[in-house]
Every structure is written in C-alpha cells, then in structure tokens.
Amino acid sequence: MTVRVVIADDDALLRAGVALVLGTGDGIEVVGEAADGLEAVELCRATAPDVVLMDVRMPGIDGVEATRRIVAARLPTRVLVLTTFHHDDYVWGALRAGAAGFLLKRVPPERLIDAVRTLADGESVLDPAVTRDLMGQLAATGPGRERPGPRDPRLARLTAREREVLRQAAEGYSNAEIAGLLLLAESTVKTHLKRILAKIDARDRAQAVAIAYQSGLMASEEDGLTERG
C-alpha cells in the first residue's frame, strides 16, 4: 500500500528537500505541502494522508496547535514532528497534543523514510537524542517549566516491571535496547509495551511517554527497582 504524506514547514527549500528524499522511498507519495499550521490542518482534512511531517515553529498557528486540531478531528493522519533543536519546548507540547513521534531535521534520509513507514504502520518514532534531552529538561523544570503533576492513577495499574519498561521507553531506548538493559527477550519487551498501552489507555508509545513525563514517573528512580512484575 502507498503511504500518503503531507509536508508542513514554512521553509520552502526544506519542503522541497524532504519531498525529494521521500520520493526515493518505494511506496511513499507526497500528496501536498503546507507553509503554515492552518494550511497543514486544512490540507490534512482535504487529503486525509497517512502521515504529516510537521514543523513546530510556523507562522499563524504553530505545529503544536495544528497537531492538536488534526488529532481532535479524528483524522487517520499520524503526526511526525521534525525539530531543529534537541532542547525544544515545542516538542513537549506536540507530544501532549498527540504527535506520534519526533525526529531531528538533520536525520539521515533512510531514517526519515523508515520513520514515515513506521508511523503508517501504527507505531511511534522517538528520536533518542531529543527524548533524553527532554527528560533532563523536565527533570529540572517540569513540563512547560512547571513541576510534573501528581502521579497519574493509571500508573497504579502497572506492575513494577512494566513501570521499568515504560521508564526506559520514555528515555528514548528502542525495544532491543530495553531488552538488553533489563535482560529480557525483545519479544517480552514488546508484550510489556502492549500491556502498558492497554492499562494506561494510551493510543501509542508516544502518548505513553507523554503520560510518563506528565505524571512524574520520570522523576522517581526508586519505583519498580525492588519488586518485579
């Protein structure tokens, strides 16, 4: 099946470059380009792409608000945020708004193509460099420069092992890396993640990570270290 993509960025040269890169990927079709957030929302409503590559800093409504509107409209479109900076407050906002993943704009072409296909398959893509910097930023200041909120009651549904897996996912580790860190089979990590999503009512890995940060789970180092689920 062809993966249909919209590119939203106020830099025309970057849009052209991304479109050129995606054009080298088999089964990927760029169905439109948007120069601002509002245009991105309208284009997604009109074309219902599988994936929109979303810049977060755009004129008019930014990529965070555009993401929120696309998710609220219940479109079949998944949002992949592209950011220039490791430390970008907009990334946290986009994650909370419902983005399914984020990557640095300087990502290698093959990584971008793989990410688009991954999102189209219903999975999430979280750039480890951005995720780990985000964790450090939130540990110091909390989301939006506020401390994390009270522990989300949904986290009480998780076993200690599931909390460990979620914490590692929120730090940006892949399933294979989590398996190595926790001495588990990769298939076991995947099973844990499926159970985590179901228990905390998260639509995907990205939303689960947002819940982990927002709830204060990442501020705690002792949970789940003594007992095992």
N, C-alpha and C positions, 0 to 999 in steps of 0.2 A: 504494500500500500504506500502511496505517496504521502509524505509528511508535508503539510502545508504551513508555511511560515510567514509571519509579518515581522518586519524590522522597524523598530521605533527608536529614532535617535535624531537629535537636532543637527548633527554633523552629516551633511550630505556625502562627504567623501568617505566617512566611516561606513555609512549605509551601503554605499557602492562596494566598498571592500568586503563587507560581510556578505553581501549578496553574491559577490564573485566567489568567495570561499564556499558558501553553501551550494553554489552551482556545481561544484566539483564532487559533491556527495550524491551518490545514487539514491534515487527515490525521495529527494528533497526539492520542493518547489517554493520559491518566494512569490507569494500572491499579492504582496503590497508593501509599501513603505510609508511611514508616518514621521513627520518632523516635530511633533509635539504630543503631549499626553492625550489631549482631547481627540486629535486626529487618530491616535492609536486606538482609543476606545471605539470610535465610530467605525474604523476600518475592521476591527475585530467583530463588531456587531454585524457588519455587512458581509464579511467573508468567512467568519467562524473558522479561523485557522486552528491547526493543532497546537502550534507554539507561537508565542510572540517574544521576540528578543527585545527587552525593554531597558532603555537607558533610564536612569533615575533622575537625572538633573536635566530637565527640559523646560522650555517656556510654557506659559499657561498653566495647566495642571501638570504636576510633575509625575514621574513614573510610579511613585508610591500611590498617589490618588488614582492614576489610571489603572494600576493593578487592582486596587480596591473595587473600582467600578466594574472591571471585567469579571472579577470573582463574584461580585454581587449579582451580576446579570446572569449568572449560571451558564456562561458560555462554555463550550467544550475546549476552550483555549487554556493552555498552561503557560504561565509566565516565567521566563528565564531572564533574570536581571543581569545586565552587563555593567560593571562598575570599573572606574579607572583606579580607584584607591582601595588599599587594604582597609584603612580606617574611614569608613563612610557611614554616617548616621542614617543615610537613606536606606542602606541595606537592611538594617533592623526594621525600619518602617515598612519596607516592601515585604519582608518576611512575615511580619504581623498582618499585613494586608492580604496575604495569600499567595505570594510568589512561590513557585515550586522549586526554585533553585537560583543560584547566583554564581557568576564567574567573573574573573578579571578580564578586561577587554584585550589584554595582551596574550590571552590564551592561545596556544598553537592551533592552527586551522583544524587539524584532525580531532583535537579535543572538543572544539566547538561543534563540529559535525556529530561527534559521538553524543555530546550533551543534548543536542536537539532530538536525536533519535531516542535517547533515554527518557526525556520528558514525554515524548509522544507515546512511549510505552507505559506511561503512568508512574514512572519512578521520579526521584528527585536528584538534583546535582548540586552539591555544595562545595565550593572551592575551599580546600583545606586552609590555604593562606588567609583568606577572608574570614573564615569561620573561627580560626584560632585567635586572630586579632580582635574579632568581635567579642569572643569570650573574655579576653583580657580587658577590653574596654568596659564591658558590662560588669565584670567583677569589681572594677574600680568605681564605676559611677552608676551602674544600673541602666535599664532601658530609658532612652530619652533623658539621660543624666539624672535619673531618679533611681532609687534603690528598687530591686525586684520586689514584686508584690508578695502577699502571703502565699505559702505553699498551696498549689492547686490541689483540691481534694481528689482529682483524678489520679494523681501520682500515688495515692494510697492504694490504688488497685494493683500497682506493680509489685512484683517480687523484688528482692534485693538484687538479684542477677539482672533483671530487666532494667532496673534503675542504673546499674553499671553500664549496660549496653547503650541505654539512651544517653548517658553522660558522654560516653566515648563517641557516639554518633554526633552529638552536639559539639564536640571538639573538632569535628571535621574528618574523623577517621573513616575509611572505607570499611565495608564488611570484612574484607580479607585482613585489614589491619586490626580491626577489633578482635577477630578470631585469634590473631597472633598475640595480642596484648592479654586477652583473657583465657588463652589456652583452650579455645573451643574450635569445633569444626565450623567452617564458613556457613554450611547449611544450618547449623544450630543458631548462628547469629541471625540469619535470615528469618528463622522461625520465631526467635525472640522479638525481632522488629515487627513482624506481622501481629504478634500478640500485643505488643506495646501500642501499635496504631489502633487496634480494636479496643483496648482497655481505656485509652485516653481520648477516644473519639477524634483522632487525627486523620485527615484525609491522605496524608503522605508524610514522608520523612521530614520534609522542610517544616511542616506545621508542628510535628512532634518536637523538632529542635526549638521552634519558637516558644512552645509551651515550656520546654525545659529551662530556657533562659528567663522567660517571664515569671515563672513560678518560684524562681530562686534555687532550683535544683543545682545549678552550676556553682552556686556559692557555697554549697555543702560538700565537703570531702569525705565525711565520715559515713554517710548513708550507704548501706549496702556493702560495706567492707568487711563486716564481721559475720553476717548471715548470708546464705546463698539460697537463691530461689530454685 
